Amino acid sequence: MGTPPRETHNVPRRTNDHESGEYVTDPGRKGDVALGDLCTGHTGPLNGVAWSSDGSLLATVGDDHTCVIWNPHTGEPVATLIGHTDAVVRVAWSPDDMRLATVSHDRTCIVWNPDTAERLLTLAGHTDAVTGVAWHPDGTRLATVSWDETGIVWDSGTGRPVTTLTGHAYHVNGVAWHPDGTRIATASNDGTCIIWNPDTAERILTLTGHDRFGVEDAVYGVAWSPDGSRLVTAGWDDACIVWDPDTGQPVISFVDHTEWALGVAWSPDGTRVATASDNGTCAVWNPDTGEAIATLVLRFATGITFVHGVAWSPDSTRVATVDSNGACIIWNPDTGERVSTLASRTDWVDGIDWSPDGTRLAVIPDWAEAYIVWDPVSGRPTATHTAHTNLVGNPA
């Protein structure tokens, strides 16, 4: 997947109105459980989580300036990557799992050897916080985006910039490579999504249309369809738009949400799109017709509850959402039925990622210095979790 869809940050946060600040679960419903033991290893809140492609390792990044690599089966930390000087906000494995890229508010991207914790490259070129990172499908290049309104394509072997993508007029939030690596899409708070030639920095198309209320609203999510024939964007105008990336014309607009669209993800089989919204719902759509297949509604949603992240299981049979009431809910996307609720004692869940085989789900509770791996079938924690004891890495 070309973008870290599943996590949406830099959104004005709202807490729920439960006096306890906890998500209320139905004790009679199978699969509703409270947050179990946590994998601890960070000393500050976490911001991102990503599985290696073979499912053998899990990486988390946080406000403590570090990235921790874990054994997800045991909950034991394998290594801590020390080198950033400010919050680390995104992490991405290279396609062959041989390298790991982290981006930070310190304006850099660092490429690491995950086996030795060695810092291979420090990519410095942005003039403001780096907010997104994506590997080229063949791993030879890396793209980063920043609040400095630009994107940079890097040679992942030498660390040298290949091209600088200049054209946005405000913070750039998201970046996604076309599946064949010939194009890049970037999403920005300036209300546009731009498709670029990564080799020449030519602006191929500028997609505008998130303007239901008369002004261009921030575009907060971007994702290519698995076959690369379409592109979907989510915006603060409450809409998600499917585009023809060759013509720049909108194909379908989803406008059933009544609040901001905060996240978007294609099903791996390309037949459906799921969108997360500020109105406490997740909608599953047919991207060809615009038909709403199912609307996933939080049973305890209040007027200030919102769904801010969504992720499909690898086999497209389940969709997971995270919300501001502290829950990760797994749904049947065809019927809208809730399969299980993974509930935490917090008012927010901040990140989510399925393991490549779909047997586990990694979730980050808000402001926690830990993560938890769940069994999505039983709705229970799976690993033996212990505190971090072995720091590996060198900040120099």
C-alpha positions in Angstrom: 0.0 0.0 0.0 1.4 3.3 -1.0 0.4 5.4 2.0 0.1 4.9 5.7 -3.7 5.1 5.5 -4.6 3.7 8.3 -3.4 6.4 10.7 -4.5 10.0 10.5 -2.8 12.7 12.6 -2.6 16.4 12.9 -6.4 16.5 13.2 -8.0 18.7 15.9 -8.6 16.2 18.7 -11.9 15.8 20.5 -12.5 13.7 23.6 -15.7 11.8 24.3 -18.2 13.0 26.8 -18.0 9.9 29.0 -17.3 11.0 32.5 -14.8 8.2 32.9 -13.2 8.8 29.6 -13.5 5.1 28.7 -15.2 3.3 25.9 -18.3 1.6 27.1 -18.4 -2.1 26.0 -21.2 -4.5 26.0 -20.2 -7.2 28.6 -22.6 -9.6 27.1 -21.2 -9.4 23.6 -18.5 -11.9 22.7 -15.3 -10.3 21.7 -15.8 -7.1 23.8 -12.8 -6.9 26.1 -10.9 -4.3 27.9 -7.3 -3.4 27.0 -4.9 -6.2 28.1 -1.2 -6.1 28.8 0.8 -3.7 26.8 4.2 -4.0 25.1 6.2 -1.2 26.6 9.5 0.1 25.4 8.9 3.8 24.5 9.0 6.6 27.1 6.5 8.8 25.3 3.3 8.5 23.3 3.4 6.4 20.1 2.6 7.8 16.6 2.9 4.9 14.1 3.1 1.2 13.7 4.0 -1.1 10.8 4.5 -4.8 10.2 7.4 -6.2 8.2 6.0 -7.8 5.0 6.7 -11.3 6.4 5.0 -10.6 9.7 8.1 -11.5 11.7 8.7 -8.0 13.1 6.8 -5.0 14.1 8.1 -1.4 14.3 6.6 1.5 16.4 7.6 5.1 16.5 6.9 7.8 19.1 7.3 11.2 20.7 10.4 9.9 22.5 12.4 10.3 19.3 12.9 6.6 18.8 11.7 3.6 16.8 11.4 0.3 18.5 11.5 -3.0 16.6 9.6 -5.9 18.3 9.1 -9.6 18.1 5.3 -9.5 17.9 5.0 -13.2 19.0 6.6 -12.6 22.4 6.2 -8.8 22.8 10.0 -8.5 23.4 11.8 -5.5 21.9 14.5 -6.6 19.4 16.2 -3.2 19.0 15.7 0.5 19.6 16.7 2.9 16.9 18.1 6.1 18.4 19.0 9.0 16.2 16.2 11.5 15.7 16.0 14.6 17.8 12.3 15.2 17.8 9.1 13.2 17.6 9.1 10.4 15.1 5.7 10.3 13.3 5.9 7.6 10.6 7.7 4.4 9.8 7.8 2.3 6.7 9.6 -1.0 5.8 11.3 -1.4 2.5 9.6 -3.9 0.2 12.3 -6.6 1.0 12.3 -5.8 4.8 16.0 -5.2 4.7 15.6 -1.5 5.6 13.4 0.7 7.7 12.6 4.4 7.1 11.5 6.8 9.9 10.4 10.4 9.5 10.4 13.0 12.2 9.5 16.6 13.2 13.3 17.1 13.3 13.0 17.5 9.5 14.8 14.3 8.6 14.2 10.8 7.3 16.5 8.1 8.6 17.1 4.8 6.8 18.1 2.0 9.2 19.3 -1.6 9.0 16.7 -3.3 11.2 18.9 -6.3 12.0 21.8 -4.3 13.3 20.1 -1.0 14.3 22.7 0.8 12.2 21.8 4.1 10.7 22.5 3.7 7.0 21.4 7.2 5.8 20.1 10.5 7.1 18.0 12.2 4.5 18.1 16.0 5.2 16.5 18.4 2.8 13.2 19.5 4.2 12.9 22.8 6.1 9.9 21.7 8.3 8.5 18.6 9.9 8.5 15.5 7.7 5.0 14.0 7.9 5.0 11.1 5.4 7.2 8.5 3.8 6.7 5.8 1.1 9.0 3.4 -0.6 9.1 2.9 -4.3 7.7 -0.6 -5.1 11.2 -1.9 -6.0 12.9 -0.2 -3.0 15.3 1.8 -5.1 13.8 5.2 -4.1 12.0 6.7 -1.2 9.5 9.6 -1.1 9.0 12.0 1.8 6.5 14.8 2.3 6.6 17.7 4.7 5.0 20.7 6.2 7.4 22.7 4.1 4.9 22.2 1.2 7.2 19.9 -0.7 7.9 16.3 -1.4 11.4 14.9 -2.1 12.2 11.7 -4.0 15.5 10.1 -2.7 17.9 7.5 -4.0 17.6 5.0 -1.2 21.1 3.6 -1.9 23.0 6.9 -1.9 20.7 9.1 0.1 20.9 11.8 -2.6 17.7 13.7 -3.7 16.5 12.7 -7.1 13.8 15.3 -7.5 12.0 17.9 -5.4 8.2 18.1 -5.8 7.2 21.8 -5.6 3.7 22.9 -6.2 1.6 22.7 -3.1 0.7 25.8 -1.2 0.3 24.4 2.3 1.3 21.4 4.5 1.6 18.1 2.6 0.1 15.2 4.6 0.2 12.1 2.4 2.2 10.4 -0.3 1.5 7.3 -2.3 3.4 5.6 -5.1 1.5 4.2 -8.1 1.8 0.3 -7.9 4.1 0.3 -10.9 6.3 3.1 -9.5 5.9 5.5 -12.4 3.8 8.2 -10.6 3.5 9.7 -7.1 0.4 11.2 -5.6 0.6 13.7 -2.7 -2.2 15.1 -0.6 -2.2 18.6 1.0 -4.0 20.9 3.3 -4.2 23.3 0.3 -7.2 21.2 -0.9 -5.4 19.5 -3.7 -3.9 16.2 -4.7 -1.1 16.3 -7.2 0.1 13.5 -9.4 3.8 13.8 -10.3 6.4 12.2 -12.5 9.0 11.2 -9.8 11.9 11.2 -12.3 11.4 14.7 -13.6 9.3 16.4 -10.9 6.8 17.3 -13.6 3.3 18.0 -12.2 1.2 15.7 -14.4 -2.2 16.5 -12.9 -3.6 18.7 -10.1 -6.8 17.2 -8.7 -9.2 19.8 -7.2 -12.8 19.2 -6.1 -12.9 19.0 -2.3 -14.9 22.2 -2.3 -18.4 21.3 -1.4 -18.7 24.4 0.8 -17.2 26.9 -1.6 -13.6 26.6 -0.6 -10.9 24.0 -1.2 -10.7 21.9 2.0 -7.7 19.9 3.2 -7.2 16.6 1.5 -6.2 14.2 4.3 -6.0 10.8 2.6 -4.8 9.4 -0.7 -4.6 5.8 -2.0 -4.2 4.1 -5.3 -6.4 1.2 -6.2 -4.5 -2.1 -6.2 -4.3 -2.1 -10.0 -3.4 1.5 -10.3 -6.3 2.4 -12.5 -8.0 4.8 -10.0 -7.0 7.1 -7.1 -9.2 8.0 -4.1 -8.9 11.1 -1.9 -10.6 12.0 1.4 -11.1 15.6 2.5 -12.4 17.8 5.2 -15.3 18.8 2.9 -16.9 15.5 4.1 -16.4 13.8 0.7 -14.2 11.1 -0.8 -13.6 11.2 -4.5 -12.5 8.4 -6.9 -10.4 9.9 -9.8 -9.3 8.7 -13.2 -5.5 9.3 -12.7 -5.0 9.5 -16.5 -7.5 12.3 -17.1 -7.8 13.9 -13.7 -11.6 13.6 -13.9 -13.6 12.5 -10.9 -15.3 9.2 -11.5 -17.4 8.9 -8.3 -17.9 11.1 -5.3 -19.0 9.7 -1.9 -20.8 12.4 0.0 -22.9 10.5 2.6 -20.7 11.6 5.5 -21.9 14.6 7.4 -18.5 15.5 8.8 -14.9 15.4 7.7 -13.6 12.4 5.9 -10.5 11.5 7.9 -9.3 8.3 6.3 -9.7 6.1 3.3 -8.5 2.7 2.2 -9.1 0.4 -0.8 -9.9 -3.2 -0.1 -6.9 -5.4 -1.2 -9.1 -7.0 -3.9 -10.0 -3.5 -5.3 -13.7 -4.0 -5.1 -14.5 -1.7 -2.2 -13.4 1.5 -0.6 -13.8 2.2 3.2 -13.9 5.8 4.5 -13.7 7.0 8.1 -15.5 10.1 9.2 -15.8 12.7 11.9 -19.5 11.8 12.3 -18.8 8.5 14.0 -19.2 6.2 11.1 -17.2 4.3 8.5 -18.8 3.8 5.1 -18.0 0.9 2.7 -18.5 1.9 -0.9 -18.6 0.4 -4.4 -15.9 2.5 -6.2 -17.5 1.8 -9.6 -21.1 2.9 -8.8 -20.8 5.0 -5.7 -23.3 2.6 -4.0 -23.1 2.5 -0.2 -22.6 -1.2 0.6 -22.6 -0.8 4.4 -22.4 2.0 7.0 -20.6 1.0 10.1 -22.1 2.9 13.0 -20.6 3.0 16.5 -23.2 1.8 19.0 -22.1 4.2 21.6 -21.2 7.1 19.3 -21.9 10.6 20.6 -22.0 13.9 18.8 -18.3 14.3 19.3 -17.2 10.8 18.5 -15.3 10.3 15.3 -13.7 7.5 13.3 -10.2 8.6 12.3 -8.6 5.4 10.9 -9.6 2.4 8.8 -7.7 -0.7 7.6 -8.7 -3.7 5.6 -7.7 -7.3 6.5 -5.4 -8.7 3.8 -8.1 -11.0 2.5 -10.7 -8.2 2.2 -13.2 -10.0 4.5 -12.9 -7.6 7.5 -12.4 -4.0 8.1 -11.0 -2.5 11.3 -11.7 1.1 12.5 -10.2 3.2 15.3 -12.1 5.9 17.0 -12.1 8.7 19.6 -14.0 6.6 22.1 -10.9 4.4 22.6 -12.0 1.4 20.5 -10.8 -0.6 17.6 -13.8 -2.3 16.0 -13.6 -5.2 13.5 -16.5 -5.3 11.1 -18.0 -7.5 8.4 -17.8 -5.0 5.5 -20.6 -6.7 3.5 -23.3 -6.7 6.3 -22.1 -4.0 8.6 -22.1 -6.4 11.5 -19.7 -5.8 14.3 -17.4 -8.8 14.7 -15.5 -7.7 17.8 -14.5 -4.6 19.8 -11.0 -4.2 21.1 -11.5 -1.6 23.7 -9.0 0.4 25.6 -9.1 2.5 28.8 -8.5 5.7 26.9 -10.4 8.2 24.9 -8.6 7.6 21.7 -6.9 4.9 19.6 -4.1 6.3 17.6 -2.9 3.7 15.1 -3.7 0.4 13.6 -2.1 -2.2 11.2 -3.0 -5.8 10.2 -0.3 -8.4 10.1 0.4 -9.6 6.5 -1.4 -12.9 7.1 -4.4 -11.3 8.8 -4.1 -13.2 12.0 -3.1 -10.3 14.2 -3.8 -6.7 14.6 -1.5 -4.1 16.1 -3.2 -1.1 17.9 -1.8 2.0 19.6 -3.8 3.5 22.4 -3.6 7.3 22.5 -0.8 8.8 24.6 0.3 5.3 25.6 4.0 4.4 25.6 3.0 1.0 24.4 1.1 -1.0 21.8 -0.9 -4.2 21.9 -1.3 -7.1 19.4 -4.7 -8.6 19.3 -6.2 -11.8 17.9 -9.0 -10.4 15.6 -11.1 -13.5 15.9 -11.2 -13.9 19.7 -10.7 -10.2 20.4 -8.0 -10.9 22.9 -4.3 -10.0 23.3 -1.9 -12.6 21.9 1.6 -11.8 23.1 3.5 -12.1 26.4 4.3 -8.5 27.1 7.4 -7.4 29.0 9.1 -4.1 29.6 11.9 -2.9 27.3 15.3 -3.7 28.7 17.8 -3.7 25.8 18.4 -0.4 24.0 20.3 -0.8 20.8 21.6 1.9 18.5 23.7 5.0 18.5 22.5 8.5 18.3 25.7 9.8 16.9 
